[in-house]
Amino acid sequence: MTAAATPDVPWVVGVDSGGSGLRVALAPAGGDGPPRTLTSREPVRTGPAGIDAGHLMQQLGPMARELIDGAGGGAVAAVAVGSAGMATLGGDLRERLPAALDGAFGTRRLALAADAVTAYAGALGQRPGAVVAAGTGLIALGTDLRSWRRADGWGHLLGDCGGGAWIGRAGLDAAMRAYDGRRGCSPALRARAEAVFDGPLNELPGKLYPRTDRPAVLASFAPEVARCAPHDPVAEGILREAARHIAEAAVAVCPSGTECEVALTGGLFKMGAPLVVPLEEELAAQLPAARVSVADGDPLDGAVVLARALAAGTLRLPHDGRMLHLP
Amino acid sequence: MTAAATPDVPWVVGVDSGGSGLRVALAPAGGDGPPRTLTSREPVRTGPAGIDAGHLMQQLGPMARELIDGAGGGAVAAVAVGSAGMATLGGDLRERLPAALDGAFGTRRLALAADAVTAYAGALGQRPGAVVAAGTGLIALGTDLRSWRRADGWGHLLGDCGGGAWIGRAGLDAAMRAYDGRRGCSPALRARAEAVFDGPLNELPGKLYPRTDRPAVLASFAPEVARCAPHDPVAEGILREAARHIAEAAVAVCPSGTECEVALTGGLFKMGAPLVVPLEEELAAQLPAARVSVADGDPLDGAVVLARALAAGTLRLPHDGRMLHLP
């Protein structure tokens, strides 16, 4: 059990809200021990006013209360909420969340962050540098602590170059080429696609296009590309091109003038060496001064970093009303 | 006015059914003059049994009757229907259309063709060769008159490499790269995208992803890529890569052993020299024995070719139950 907070050492609450649900973390404002966490599988609704502040509080209120009670009670000094779509869909949160938090926990200290910002803070804390956050999609975010720079994150039809859906789509393209005999084909990827999607590949369009989660379906094939890469030159080439795109996004956001710290975070990098080795090579070529690491902390850890800094008055990451907003 | 058919020289009916509606052509079975045509803007419905034969006949019956009456009457010797999705969604047509045509026109002579087959027949008639049909998507179809070979046509997430959506998407990727400062960017394409999509490019994802006609939206940007190509190396490079993919599809389906006739058909090639010149160069490199032409005839012309051959007993294109089916 982590140290309980006293009225002098209150709690902070970090929140990570996304397509797969809501995660809440409770941590001592002053400590650095692991937070207590709870997860809800119900994604916060998005309505005409954007991300629904009422629906968020319906879940966050009881979850945070349960965590606080489980830890022996205590006050809340600050809350940080990271969410996908915060910049464009955060209007209702900006407007209604401060009063709602005041009512529930007696604090109006709130940070509203894009999920890329919580990913950044989870990976690099409050140090300057660049973070590439990649799962189904891919976005790069960098800061010199004066302003944010963002690259890609435009979705599977306009970018997300080198992300999970991008890699999976390139792998399936190579599989289809093996099916119909075009150049650039990979018999190994064809065999894996037939196994994973359970049938001949002329049936794959009929299985993919009717679905509403097409980017996730594409991304589900990315690990197969990584699995084939050690013995299949087409798969290896796909991951090398992905690495080049990822490095390009990192270059675009790295603060200039100094040795840059580049952190890789998100589920995509769990595929390990087949992607990370060519990516380290690409970064060495495109950003020779960079120090590259795979991040330990995730966006929920980042929300806790933001909430602690807010509580302590030590927030150094730039707040600009879009990427990171203090209502 | 074309020559009226007599009971000895009856009519044939060609049909082209697709996402934008239904086109019907009436032509003398024996002649080669231009057909009379009618167009309906109502696409034939697809139901649980596939393309709805009843809905097709509801439109085709009156349209063909109007054409026949306008031409002075006469009998129908054969009907050919080309449709998108025929191979997978043609079950209801195969089952119910022969009896329906018999009731309406007194003929059971019917050819059901994939739209790629009517595109082929419209471009090359009944000669062996290869046809690339490209608009929003892209498919290549070839035959040695013994069997069909098909390449690509897998849709905007699995292929259609070099088609309209593919080119538009690559152009918008280069525009987004100019917006956020990544390598491979094109300021010219960024300017065109801001003009065409009416605003800064960080708003483009919010305009594109909610739509249901995303491939068409992407393809709408392809002409801008062609327009930029003469003075923008990134746009020029996109069209050169498109040309390489298109040539790869043609190579995969070209009948081997002889000098191959390759015809290009569909709206994509209306963009002219910026795409056609690099494509001719790619085909010269990948298929040195090919004779390349841009087709005169379209899929509706191809349906008339099939119907005439069926009426005359001179059908040479292979029928295999999928690409071309004679119920």
Interface residues (C-beta under 8 A of the other chain):
Chain A: T88 R149 R150 A151 D152 W154 G155 L157 L158 G159 C161 R169 L172 D173 M176 R177 D180 G181 R182 R183 G184 L204 P205 G206 L208 Y209 R214 L218 E248 A249 V251 A252
Chain B: T88 R149 R150 A151 D152 W154 G155 L157 L158 G159 C161 R169 L172 D173 M176 R177 D180 G181 R182 R183 G184 L204 P205 G206 L208 Y209 R214 L218 E248 A249 V251 A252
